[in-house]
């Protein structure tokens, strides 16, 4: 009788041990899943004008390439657009150049917690997926309505209004749900750092793969260096 009781106790202990092991495996799997989810690159925008590997939104089809890494909260990026924008658009339109726009987010800290840089970059991808031809006009309109650095930035409703102004009206859920926000974060981390700089800066500009030092003269900085 005592041996039967001992056997029952032993089986009980074994099943308890098995249960503990299973629970630990489940917990470990959950931790791994949560870590992967938090570091996942996010859903990439899918369109013929977007390189999902680099985050580049292509405008034009010229043999020369100009890659611009921009933050919509960055005032120097706006200054770059004002000084170089017309020249770049002309080179795109005459077939000399492909402009690759990389919307990134390094200034979320400067929008009082609203994550404006990420929201604006996400909206840029939303527009590019909806209508490739509206990518450049949307970027230009965003800079024309740029909020001050350190402000709360534009609301999603205001961003959607700018998109509507350039002819894009079907991206409400994409903007409001921040569909590509994780992807923006991933692409931001891949931004090339210019030699001599300690970290990512905007605008970062590369002409045919080479960093451009901006002097304020688009003729000397870009046009004279075309292949």
Biotite code that builds the C-alpha atoms (Angstrom):
import biotite.structure as struc

atoms = struc.array([
    struc.Atom([0.000, 0.000, 0.000], chain_id="A", res_id=1, res_name="UNK", atom_name="CA", element="C"),
    struc.Atom([2.837, 2.367, 0.886], chain_id="A", res_id=2, res_name="UNK", atom_name="CA", element="C"),
    struc.Atom([4.572, 1.584, -2.422], chain_id="A", res_id=3, res_name="UNK", atom_name="CA", element="C"),
    struc.Atom([1.412, 2.458, -4.387], chain_id="A", res_id=4, res_name="UNK", atom_name="CA", element="C"),
    struc.Atom([1.159, 5.779, -2.590], chain_id="A", res_id=5, res_name="UNK", atom_name="CA", element="C"),
    struc.Atom([4.822, 6.458, -3.314], chain_id="A", res_id=6, res_name="UNK", atom_name="CA", element="C"),
    struc.Atom([4.267, 5.627, -6.975], chain_id="A", res_id=7, res_name="UNK", atom_name="CA", element="C"),
    struc.Atom([1.374, 8.080, -7.135], chain_id="A", res_id=8, res_name="UNK", atom_name="CA", element="C"),
    struc.Atom([3.445, 10.771, -5.528], chain_id="A", res_id=9, res_name="UNK", atom_name="CA", element="C"),
    struc.Atom([6.283, 10.166, -7.998], chain_id="A", res_id=10, res_name="UNK", atom_name="CA", element="C"),
    struc.Atom([3.953, 10.419, -10.995], chain_id="A", res_id=11, res_name="UNK", atom_name="CA", element="C"),
    struc.Atom([2.496, 13.605, -9.609], chain_id="A", res_id=12, res_name="UNK", atom_name="CA", element="C"),
    struc.Atom([5.968, 15.063, -9.250], chain_id="A", res_id=13, res_name="UNK", atom_name="CA", element="C"),
    struc.Atom([6.886, 14.039, -12.801], chain_id="A", res_id=14, res_name="UNK", atom_name="CA", element="C"),
    struc.Atom([3.809, 15.688, -14.289], chain_id="A", res_id=15, res_name="UNK", atom_name="CA", element="C"),
    struc.Atom([4.457, 18.823, -12.279], chain_id="A", res_id=16, res_name="UNK", atom_name="CA", element="C"),
    struc.Atom([8.006, 18.911, -13.658], chain_id="A", res_id=17, res_name="UNK", atom_name="CA", element="C"),
    struc.Atom([6.753, 18.414, -17.207], chain_id="A", res_id=18, res_name="UNK", atom_name="CA", element="C"),
    struc.Atom([4.243, 21.215, -16.722], chain_id="A", res_id=19, res_name="UNK", atom_name="CA", element="C"),
    struc.Atom([6.944, 23.547, -15.484], chain_id="A", res_id=20, res_name="UNK", atom_name="CA", element="C"),
    struc.Atom([9.172, 22.753, -18.454], chain_id="A", res_id=21, res_name="UNK", atom_name="CA", element="C"),
    struc.Atom([6.317, 23.328, -20.913], chain_id="A", res_id=22, res_name="UNK", atom_name="CA", element="C"),
    struc.Atom([5.478, 26.620, -19.231], chain_id="A", res_id=23, res_name="UNK", atom_name="CA", element="C"),
    struc.Atom([9.104, 27.739, -19.444], chain_id="A", res_id=24, res_name="UNK", atom_name="CA", element="C"),
    struc.Atom([9.217, 26.847, -23.137], chain_id="A", res_id=25, res_name="UNK", atom_name="CA", element="C"),
    struc.Atom([6.030, 28.812, -23.783], chain_id="A", res_id=26, res_name="UNK", atom_name="CA", element="C"),
    struc.Atom([7.354, 31.812, -21.870], chain_id="A", res_id=27, res_name="UNK", atom_name="CA", element="C"),
    struc.Atom([10.685, 31.663, -23.717], chain_id="A", res_id=28, res_name="UNK", atom_name="CA", element="C"),
    struc.Atom([8.879, 31.482, -27.046], chain_id="A", res_id=29, res_name="UNK", atom_name="CA", element="C"),
    struc.Atom([6.711, 34.437, -26.097], chain_id="A", res_id=30, res_name="UNK", atom_name="CA", element="C"),
    struc.Atom([9.766, 36.497, -25.126], chain_id="A", res_id=31, res_name="UNK", atom_name="CA", element="C"),
    struc.Atom([11.464, 35.673, -28.430], chain_id="A", res_id=32, res_name="UNK", atom_name="CA", element="C"),
    struc.Atom([8.314, 36.591, -30.354], chain_id="A", res_id=33, res_name="UNK", atom_name="CA", element="C"),
    struc.Atom([7.969, 39.893, -28.497], chain_id="A", res_id=34, res_name="UNK", atom_name="CA", element="C"),
    struc.Atom([11.621, 40.762, -29.133], chain_id="A", res_id=35, res_name="UNK", atom_name="CA", element="C"),
    struc.Atom([11.270, 39.972, -32.816], chain_id="A", res_id=36, res_name="UNK", atom_name="CA", element="C"),
    struc.Atom([8.066, 42.015, -33.041], chain_id="A", res_id=37, res_name="UNK", atom_name="CA", element="C"),
    struc.Atom([9.705, 45.018, -31.408], chain_id="A", res_id=38, res_name="UNK", atom_name="CA", element="C"),
    struc.Atom([12.684, 44.895, -33.782], chain_id="A", res_id=39, res_name="UNK", atom_name="CA", element="C"),
    struc.Atom([10.785, 43.899, -36.935], chain_id="A", res_id=40, res_name="UNK", atom_name="CA", element="C"),
    struc.Atom([11.476, 46.135, -39.932], chain_id="A", res_id=41, res_name="UNK", atom_name="CA", element="C"),
    struc.Atom([7.793, 46.765, -40.474], chain_id="A", res_id=42, res_name="UNK", atom_name="CA", element="C"),
    struc.Atom([5.703, 46.363, -43.597], chain_id="A", res_id=43, res_name="UNK", atom_name="CA", element="C"),
    struc.Atom([7.573, 47.768, -46.607], chain_id="A", res_id=44, res_name="UNK", atom_name="CA", element="C"),
    struc.Atom([5.719, 49.968, -49.082], chain_id="A", res_id=45, res_name="UNK", atom_name="CA", element="C"),
    struc.Atom([5.127, 48.074, -52.301], chain_id="A", res_id=46, res_name="UNK", atom_name="CA", element="C"),
    struc.Atom([5.206, 50.057, -55.534], chain_id="A", res_id=47, res_name="UNK", atom_name="CA", element="C"),
    struc.Atom([7.294, 50.098, -58.692], chain_id="A", res_id=48, res_name="UNK", atom_name="CA", element="C"),
    struc.Atom([8.764, 53.482, -57.768], chain_id="A", res_id=49, res_name="UNK", atom_name="CA", element="C"),
    struc.Atom([9.967, 52.369, -54.315], chain_id="A", res_id=50, res_name="UNK", atom_name="CA", element="C"),
    struc.Atom([13.079, 50.347, -53.535], chain_id="A", res_id=51, res_name="UNK", atom_name="CA", element="C"),
    struc.Atom([12.021, 48.422, -50.446], chain_id="A", res_id=52, res_name="UNK", atom_name="CA", element="C"),
    struc.Atom([15.636, 47.537, -49.617], chain_id="A", res_id=53, res_name="UNK", atom_name="CA", element="C"),
    struc.Atom([16.871, 51.129, -49.463], chain_id="A", res_id=54, res_name="UNK", atom_name="CA", element="C"),
    struc.Atom([13.656, 53.051, -48.843], chain_id="A", res_id=55, res_name="UNK", atom_name="CA", element="C"),
    struc.Atom([14.230, 55.205, -51.930], chain_id="A", res_id=56, res_name="UNK", atom_name="CA", element="C"),
    struc.Atom([11.228, 56.757, -53.644], chain_id="A", res_id=57, res_name="UNK", atom_name="CA", element="C"),
    struc.Atom([12.344, 57.191, -57.261], chain_id="A", res_id=58, res_name="UNK", atom_name="CA", element="C"),
    struc.Atom([11.334, 60.240, -59.274], chain_id="A", res_id=59, res_name="UNK", atom_name="CA", element="C"),
    struc.Atom([12.417, 60.258, -62.918], chain_id="A", res_id=60, res_name="UNK", atom_name="CA", element="C"),
    struc.Atom([14.513, 57.798, -64.899], chain_id="A", res_id=61, res_name="UNK", atom_name="CA", element="C"),
    struc.Atom([17.793, 59.548, -65.711], chain_id="A", res_id=62, res_name="UNK", atom_name="CA", element="C"),
    struc.Atom([21.124, 57.722, -65.666], chain_id="A", res_id=63, res_name="UNK", atom_name="CA", element="C"),
    struc.Atom([22.526, 59.983, -62.945], chain_id="A", res_id=64, res_name="UNK", atom_name="CA", element="C"),
    struc.Atom([21.181, 59.394, -59.442], chain_id="A", res_id=65, res_name="UNK", atom_name="CA", element="C"),
    struc.Atom([20.736, 61.870, -56.628], chain_id="A", res_id=66, res_name="UNK", atom_name="CA", element="C"),
    struc.Atom([19.839, 60.368, -53.261], chain_id="A", res_id=67, res_name="UNK", atom_name="CA", element="C"),
    struc.Atom([18.469, 62.783, -50.692], chain_id="A", res_id=68, res_name="UNK", atom_name="CA", element="C"),
    struc.Atom([17.832, 61.758, -47.071], chain_id="A", res_id=69, res_name="UNK", atom_name="CA", element="C"),
    struc.Atom([15.396, 64.242, -45.587], chain_id="A", res_id=70, res_name="UNK", atom_name="CA", element="C"),
    struc.Atom([13.427, 64.865, -42.403], chain_id="A", res_id=71, res_name="UNK", atom_name="CA", element="C"),
    struc.Atom([10.264, 66.928, -42.801], chain_id="A", res_id=72, res_name="UNK", atom_name="CA", element="C"),
    struc.Atom([10.892, 68.724, -39.498], chain_id="A", res_id=73, res_name="UNK", atom_name="CA", element="C"),
    struc.Atom([14.449, 69.689, -40.531], chain_id="A", res_id=74, res_name="UNK", atom_name="CA", element="C"),
    struc.Atom([14.727, 73.417, -41.391], chain_id="A", res_id=75, res_name="UNK", atom_name="CA", element="C"),
    struc.Atom([18.026, 72.888, -43.236], chain_id="A", res_id=76, res_name="UNK", atom_name="CA", element="C"),
    struc.Atom([16.283, 70.323, -45.447], chain_id="A", res_id=77, res_name="UNK", atom_name="CA", element="C"),
    struc.Atom([13.776, 73.014, -46.336], chain_id="A", res_id=78, res_name="UNK", atom_name="CA", element="C"),
    struc.Atom([16.614, 75.408, -47.104], chain_id="A", res_id=79, res_name="UNK", atom_name="CA", element="C"),
    struc.Atom([18.117, 72.721, -49.340], chain_id="A", res_id=80, res_name="UNK", atom_name="CA", element="C"),
    struc.Atom([14.786, 72.357, -51.147], chain_id="A", res_id=81, res_name="UNK", atom_name="CA", element="C"),
    struc.Atom([14.513, 76.107, -51.679], chain_id="A", res_id=82, res_name="UNK", atom_name="CA", element="C"),
    struc.Atom([18.081, 76.416, -52.995], chain_id="A", res_id=83, res_name="UNK", atom_name="CA", element="C"),
    struc.Atom([18.370, 73.212, -55.026], chain_id="A", res_id=84, res_name="UNK", atom_name="CA", element="C"),
    struc.Atom([14.793, 72.092, -55.702], chain_id="A", res_id=85, res_name="UNK", atom_name="CA", element="C"),
    struc.Atom([14.190, 73.844, -59.017], chain_id="A", res_id=86, res_name="UNK", atom_name="CA", element="C"),
    struc.Atom([17.529, 72.683, -60.432], chain_id="A", res_id=87, res_name="UNK", atom_name="CA", element="C"),
    struc.Atom([16.928, 69.096, -59.346], chain_id="A", res_id=88, res_name="UNK", atom_name="CA", element="C"),
    struc.Atom([13.395, 69.058, -60.736], chain_id="A", res_id=89, res_name="UNK", atom_name="CA", element="C"),
    struc.Atom([14.682, 70.425, -64.043], chain_id="A", res_id=90, res_name="UNK", atom_name="CA", element="C"),
    struc.Atom([17.292, 67.659, -64.265], chain_id="A", res_id=91, res_name="UNK", atom_name="CA", element="C"),
    struc.Atom([14.633, 65.071, -63.518], chain_id="A", res_id=92, res_name="UNK", atom_name="CA", element="C"),
    struc.Atom([12.270, 66.486, -66.120], chain_id="A", res_id=93, res_name="UNK", atom_name="CA", element="C"),
    struc.Atom([14.888, 66.630, -68.892], chain_id="A", res_id=94, res_name="UNK", atom_name="CA", element="C"),
    struc.Atom([15.894, 63.005, -68.276], chain_id="A", res_id=95, res_name="UNK", atom_name="CA", element="C"),
    struc.Atom([19.343, 63.738, -66.852], chain_id="A", res_id=96, res_name="UNK", atom_name="CA", element="C"),
    struc.Atom([18.693, 62.441, -63.371], chain_id="A", res_id=97, res_name="UNK", atom_name="CA", element="C"),
    struc.Atom([16.723, 60.106, -61.154], chain_id="A", res_id=98, res_name="UNK", atom_name="CA", element="C"),
    struc.Atom([15.926, 61.626, -57.780], chain_id="A", res_id=99, res_name="UNK", atom_name="CA", element="C"),
    struc.Atom([15.773, 59.066, -54.972], chain_id="A", res_id=100, res_name="UNK", atom_name="CA", element="C"),
    struc.Atom([13.956, 60.548, -51.989], chain_id="A", res_id=101, res_name="UNK", atom_name="CA", element="C"),
    struc.Atom([14.572, 58.892, -48.612], chain_id="A", res_id=102, res_name="UNK", atom_name="CA", element="C"),
    struc.Atom([12.123, 60.228, -45.991], chain_id="A", res_id=103, res_name="UNK", atom_name="CA", element="C"),
    struc.Atom([13.650, 59.532, -42.568], chain_id="A", res_id=104, res_name="UNK", atom_name="CA", element="C"),
    struc.Atom([12.947, 60.506, -38.972], chain_id="A", res_id=105, res_name="UNK", atom_name="CA", element="C"),
    struc.Atom([15.718, 61.849, -36.753], chain_id="A", res_id=106, res_name="UNK", atom_name="CA", element="C"),
    struc.Atom([13.817, 64.764, -35.232], chain_id="A", res_id=107, res_name="UNK", atom_name="CA", element="C"),
    struc.Atom([10.878, 63.088, -33.512], chain_id="A", res_id=108, res_name="UNK", atom_name="CA", element="C"),
    struc.Atom([12.375, 64.467, -30.290], chain_id="A", res_id=109, res_name="UNK", atom_name="CA", element="C"),
    struc.Atom([11.678, 67.971, -31.618], chain_id="A", res_id=110, res_name="UNK", atom_name="CA", element="C"),
    struc.Atom([7.897, 67.669, -31.951], chain_id="A", res_id=111, res_name="UNK", atom_name="CA", element="C"),
    struc.Atom([6.761, 67.546, -28.320], chain_id="A", res_id=112, res_name="UNK", atom_name="CA", element="C"),
    struc.Atom([5.976, 63.854, -28.385], chain_id="A", res_id=113, res_name="UNK", atom_name="CA", element="C"),
    struc.Atom([3.834, 63.808, -31.534], chain_id="A", res_id=114, res_name="UNK", atom_name="CA", element="C"),
    struc.Atom([6.455, 61.886, -33.565], chain_id="A", res_id=115, res_name="UNK", atom_name="CA", element="C"),
    struc.Atom([5.980, 64.333, -36.423], chain_id="A", res_id=116, res_name="UNK", atom_name="CA", element="C"),
    struc.Atom([9.047, 63.281, -38.396], chain_id="A", res_id=117, res_name="UNK", atom_name="CA", element="C"),
    struc.Atom([7.944, 59.652, -38.448], chain_id="A", res_id=118, res_name="UNK", atom_name="CA", element="C"),
    struc.Atom([4.336, 60.533, -39.246], chain_id="A", res_id=119, res_name="UNK", atom_name="CA", element="C"),
    struc.Atom([5.377, 62.813, -42.109], chain_id="A", res_id=120, res_name="UNK", atom_name="CA", element="C"),
    struc.Atom([7.784, 60.231, -43.554], chain_id="A", res_id=121, res_name="UNK", atom_name="CA", element="C"),
    struc.Atom([5.070, 57.586, -43.296], chain_id="A", res_id=122, res_name="UNK", atom_name="CA", element="C"),
    struc.Atom([2.711, 59.887, -45.201], chain_id="A", res_id=123, res_name="UNK", atom_name="CA", element="C"),
    struc.Atom([5.326, 60.332, -47.916], chain_id="A", res_id=124, res_name="UNK", atom_name="CA", element="C"),
    struc.Atom([5.348, 56.576, -48.477], chain_id="A", res_id=125, res_name="UNK", atom_name="CA", element="C"),
    struc.Atom([1.552, 56.501, -48.432], chain_id="A", res_id=126, res_name="UNK", atom_name="CA", element="C"),
    struc.Atom([1.478, 59.085, -51.218], chain_id="A", res_id=127, res_name="UNK", atom_name="CA", element="C"),
    struc.Atom([4.197, 57.350, -53.242], chain_id="A", res_id=128, res_name="UNK", atom_name="CA", element="C"),
    struc.Atom([2.322, 54.045, -53.129], chain_id="A", res_id=129, res_name="UNK", atom_name="CA", element="C"),
    struc.Atom([-0.966, 55.703, -54.066], chain_id="A", res_id=130, res_name="UNK", atom_name="CA", element="C"),
    struc.Atom([0.350, 57.827, -56.938], chain_id="A", res_id=131, res_name="UNK", atom_name="CA", element="C"),
    struc.Atom([4.026, 57.881, -57.900], chain_id="A", res_id=132, res_name="UNK", atom_name="CA", element="C"),
    struc.Atom([3.643, 61.097, -59.889], chain_id="A", res_id=133, res_name="UNK", atom_name="CA", element="C"),
    struc.Atom([2.521, 62.951, -56.766], chain_id="A", res_id=134, res_name="UNK", atom_name="CA", element="C"),
    struc.Atom([5.625, 62.082, -54.728], chain_id="A", res_id=135, res_name="UNK", atom_name="CA", element="C"),
    struc.Atom([7.625, 65.188, -55.608], chain_id="A", res_id=136, res_name="UNK", atom_name="CA", element="C"),
    struc.Atom([4.677, 67.630, -55.450], chain_id="A", res_id=137, res_name="UNK", atom_name="CA", element="C"),
    struc.Atom([3.766, 66.247, -52.022], chain_id="A", res_id=138, res_name="UNK", atom_name="CA", element="C"),
    struc.Atom([7.299, 66.661, -50.727], chain_id="A", res_id=139, res_name="UNK", atom_name="CA", element="C"),
    struc.Atom([7.403, 70.222, -52.043], chain_id="A", res_id=140, res_name="UNK", atom_name="CA", element="C"),
    struc.Atom([4.029, 71.022, -50.476], chain_id="A", res_id=141, res_name="UNK", atom_name="CA", element="C"),
    struc.Atom([5.118, 69.572, -47.135], chain_id="A", res_id=142, res_name="UNK", atom_name="CA", element="C"),
    struc.Atom([8.109, 71.898, -47.083], chain_id="A", res_id=143, res_name="UNK", atom_name="CA", element="C"),
    struc.Atom([5.973, 74.835, -48.143], chain_id="A", res_id=144, res_name="UNK", atom_name="CA", element="C"),
    struc.Atom([3.901, 74.138, -45.022], chain_id="A", res_id=145, res_name="UNK", atom_name="CA", element="C"),
    struc.Atom([6.746, 73.087, -42.751], chain_id="A", res_id=146, res_name="UNK", atom_name="CA", element="C"),
    struc.Atom([6.092, 73.592, -39.027], chain_id="A", res_id=147, res_name="UNK", atom_name="CA", element="C"),
    struc.Atom([8.748, 75.109, -36.789], chain_id="A", res_id=148, res_name="UNK", atom_name="CA", element="C"),
    struc.Atom([11.253, 72.742, -35.253], chain_id="A", res_id=149, res_name="UNK", atom_name="CA", element="C"),
    struc.Atom([10.243, 72.200, -31.640], chain_id="A", res_id=150, res_name="UNK", atom_name="CA", element="C"),
    struc.Atom([6.527, 72.612, -32.344], chain_id="A", res_id=151, res_name="UNK", atom_name="CA", element="C"),
    struc.Atom([4.002, 69.785, -32.309], chain_id="A", res_id=152, res_name="UNK", atom_name="CA", element="C"),
    struc.Atom([4.192, 69.625, -36.083], chain_id="A", res_id=153, res_name="UNK", atom_name="CA", element="C"),
    struc.Atom([1.265, 69.147, -38.420], chain_id="A", res_id=154, res_name="UNK", atom_name="CA", element="C"),
    struc.Atom([-1.637, 66.924, -37.430], chain_id="A", res_id=155, res_name="UNK", atom_name="CA", element="C"),
    struc.Atom([-2.501, 63.874, -39.492], chain_id="A", res_id=156, res_name="UNK", atom_name="CA", element="C"),
    struc.Atom([-5.562, 65.747, -40.717], chain_id="A", res_id=157, res_name="UNK", atom_name="CA", element="C"),
    struc.Atom([-3.386, 68.624, -41.907], chain_id="A", res_id=158, res_name="UNK", atom_name="CA", element="C"),
    struc.Atom([-1.012, 66.211, -43.639], chain_id="A", res_id=159, res_name="UNK", atom_name="CA", element="C"),
    struc.Atom([-3.968, 64.589, -45.387], chain_id="A", res_id=160, res_name="UNK", atom_name="CA", element="C"),
    struc.Atom([-5.101, 68.051, -46.456], chain_id="A", res_id=161, res_name="UNK", atom_name="CA", element="C"),
    struc.Atom([-1.712, 68.663, -48.087], chain_id="A", res_id=162, res_name="UNK", atom_name="CA", element="C"),
    struc.Atom([-1.949, 65.309, -49.859], chain_id="A", res_id=163, res_name="UNK", atom_name="CA", element="C"),
    struc.Atom([-5.430, 66.209, -51.075], chain_id="A", res_id=164, res_name="UNK", atom_name="CA", element="C"),
    struc.Atom([-4.046, 69.489, -52.357], chain_id="A", res_id=165, res_name="UNK", atom_name="CA", element="C"),
    struc.Atom([-1.707, 67.641, -54.731], chain_id="A", res_id=166, res_name="UNK", atom_name="CA", element="C"),
    struc.Atom([-4.419, 65.213, -55.804], chain_id="A", res_id=167, res_name="UNK", atom_name="CA", element="C"),
    struc.Atom([-4.075, 62.231, -53.441], chain_id="A", res_id=168, res_name="UNK", atom_name="CA", element="C"),
    struc.Atom([-7.282, 61.423, -51.560], chain_id="A", res_id=169, res_name="UNK", atom_name="CA", element="C"),
    struc.Atom([-7.198, 57.697, -50.769], chain_id="A", res_id=170, res_name="UNK", atom_name="CA", element="C"),
    struc.Atom([-4.568, 57.451, -48.023], chain_id="A", res_id=171, res_name="UNK", atom_name="CA", element="C"),
    struc.Atom([-6.523, 58.296, -44.863], chain_id="A", res_id=172, res_name="UNK", atom_name="CA", element="C"),
    struc.Atom([-6.127, 54.903, -43.189], chain_id="A", res_id=173, res_name="UNK", atom_name="CA", element="C"),
    struc.Atom([-2.488, 54.631, -44.282], chain_id="A", res_id=174, res_name="UNK", atom_name="CA", element="C"),
    struc.Atom([-1.691, 57.960, -42.623], chain_id="A", res_id=175, res_name="UNK", atom_name="CA", element="C"),
    struc.Atom([-3.884, 57.604, -39.549], chain_id="A", res_id=176, res_name="UNK", atom_name="CA", element="C"),
    struc.Atom([-2.702, 54.053, -38.838], chain_id="A", res_id=177, res_name="UNK", atom_name="CA", element="C"),
    struc.Atom([0.951, 54.951, -39.516], chain_id="A", res_id=178, res_name="UNK", atom_name="CA", element="C"),
    struc.Atom([1.191, 51.929, -41.777], chain_id="A", res_id=179, res_name="UNK", atom_name="CA", element="C"),
    struc.Atom([4.881, 52.372, -42.566], chain_id="A", res_id=180, res_name="UNK", atom_name="CA", element="C"),
    struc.Atom([6.126, 53.897, -39.308], chain_id="A", res_id=181, res_name="UNK", atom_name="CA", element="C"),
    struc.Atom([8.236, 50.866, -38.317], chain_id="A", res_id=182, res_name="UNK", atom_name="CA", element="C"),
    struc.Atom([9.648, 50.746, -41.820], chain_id="A", res_id=183, res_name="UNK", atom_name="CA", element="C"),
    struc.Atom([10.596, 54.433, -41.542], chain_id="A", res_id=184, res_name="UNK", atom_name="CA", element="C"),
    struc.Atom([12.486, 53.672, -38.327], chain_id="A", res_id=185, res_name="UNK", atom_name="CA", element="C"),
    struc.Atom([14.330, 50.796, -39.990], chain_id="A", res_id=186, res_name="UNK", atom_name="CA", element="C"),
    struc.Atom([15.279, 52.861, -43.032], chain_id="A", res_id=187, res_name="UNK", atom_name="CA", element="C"),
    struc.Atom([16.407, 55.764, -40.838], chain_id="A", res_id=188, res_name="UNK", atom_name="CA", element="C"),
    struc.Atom([18.925, 53.479, -39.146], chain_id="A", res_id=189, res_name="UNK", atom_name="CA", element="C"),
    struc.Atom([20.334, 52.594, -42.585], chain_id="A", res_id=190, res_name="UNK", atom_name="CA", element="C"),
    struc.Atom([21.040, 56.216, -43.530], chain_id="A", res_id=191, res_name="UNK", atom_name="CA", element="C"),
    struc.Atom([24.689, 56.598, -44.603], chain_id="A", res_id=192, res_name="UNK", atom_name="CA", element="C"),
    struc.Atom([26.828, 58.763, -42.347], chain_id="A", res_id=193, res_name="UNK", atom_name="CA", element="C"),
    struc.Atom([29.011, 61.290, -44.104], chain_id="A", res_id=194, res_name="UNK", atom_name="CA", element="C"),
    struc.Atom([32.730, 60.959, -43.319], chain_id="A", res_id=195, res_name="UNK", atom_name="CA", element="C"),
    struc.Atom([33.685, 63.349, -40.546], chain_id="A", res_id=196, res_name="UNK", atom_name="CA", element="C"),
    struc.Atom([30.218, 63.340, -38.979], chain_id="A", res_id=197, res_name="UNK", atom_name="CA", element="C"),
    struc.Atom([29.442, 61.540, -35.741], chain_id="A", res_id=198, res_name="UNK", atom_name="CA", element="C"),
    struc.Atom([25.973, 60.416, -36.765], chain_id="A", res_id=199, res_name="UNK", atom_name="CA", element="C"),
    struc.Atom([23.093, 60.683, -39.206], chain_id="A", res_id=200, res_name="UNK", atom_name="CA", element="C"),
    struc.Atom([22.416, 64.172, -40.503], chain_id="A", res_id=201, res_name="UNK", atom_name="CA", element="C"),
    struc.Atom([19.833, 65.736, -42.785], chain_id="A", res_id=202, res_name="UNK", atom_name="CA", element="C"),
    struc.Atom([19.923, 66.518, -45.530], chain_id="A", res_id=203, res_name="UNK", atom_name="CA", element="C"),
    struc.Atom([22.371, 63.828, -46.550], chain_id="A", res_id=204, res_name="UNK", atom_name="CA", element="C"),
    struc.Atom([22.921, 64.025, -50.310], chain_id="A", res_id=205, res_name="UNK", atom_name="CA", element="C"),
    struc.Atom([24.729, 61.597, -52.598], chain_id="A", res_id=206, res_name="UNK", atom_name="CA", element="C"),
    struc.Atom([25.308, 62.119, -56.318], chain_id="A", res_id=207, res_name="UNK", atom_name="CA", element="C"),
    struc.Atom([25.993, 58.864, -58.141], chain_id="A", res_id=208, res_name="UNK", atom_name="CA", element="C"),
    struc.Atom([26.884, 57.271, -54.824], chain_id="A", res_id=209, res_name="UNK", atom_name="CA", element="C"),
    struc.Atom([29.277, 60.005, -53.693], chain_id="A", res_id=210, res_name="UNK", atom_name="CA", element="C"),
    struc.Atom([28.567, 62.366, -50.804], chain_id="A", res_id=211, res_name="UNK", atom_name="CA", element="C"),
    struc.Atom([27.868, 65.944, -51.884], chain_id="A", res_id=212, res_name="UNK", atom_name="CA", element="C"),
    struc.Atom([29.227, 68.857, -49.868], chain_id="A", res_id=213, res_name="UNK", atom_name="CA", element="C"),
    struc.Atom([26.567, 71.522, -50.118], chain_id="A", res_id=214, res_name="UNK", atom_name="CA", element="C"),
    struc.Atom([27.904, 75.019, -50.791], chain_id="A", res_id=215, res_name="UNK", atom_name="CA", element="C"),
    struc.Atom([24.552, 76.546, -51.720], chain_id="A", res_id=216, res_name="UNK", atom_name="CA", element="C"),
    struc.Atom([25.400, 76.529, -55.438], chain_id="A", res_id=217, res_name="UNK", atom_name="CA", element="C"),
    struc.Atom([23.445, 73.792, -57.266], chain_id="A", res_id=218, res_name="UNK", atom_name="CA", element="C"),
    struc.Atom([25.372, 74.400, -60.484], chain_id="A", res_id=219, res_name="UNK", atom_name="CA", element="C"),
    struc.Atom([28.719, 73.680, -58.870], chain_id="A", res_id=220, res_name="UNK", atom_name="CA", element="C"),
    struc.Atom([27.512, 71.046, -56.424], chain_id="A", res_id=221, res_name="UNK", atom_name="CA", element="C"),
    struc.Atom([25.373, 68.999, -58.801], chain_id="A", res_id=222, res_name="UNK", atom_name="CA", element="C"),
    struc.Atom([25.106, 70.083, -62.440], chain_id="A", res_id=223, res_name="UNK", atom_name="CA", element="C"),
    struc.Atom([28.858, 70.354, -63.081], chain_id="A", res_id=224, res_name="UNK", atom_name="CA", element="C"),
    struc.Atom([29.374, 66.891, -61.612], chain_id="A", res_id=225, res_name="UNK", atom_name="CA", element="C"),
    struc.Atom([26.906, 64.984, -63.756], chain_id="A", res_id=226, res_name="UNK", atom_name="CA", element="C"),
    struc.Atom([28.255, 62.118, -65.787], chain_id="A", res_id=227, res_name="UNK", atom_name="CA", element="C"),
])
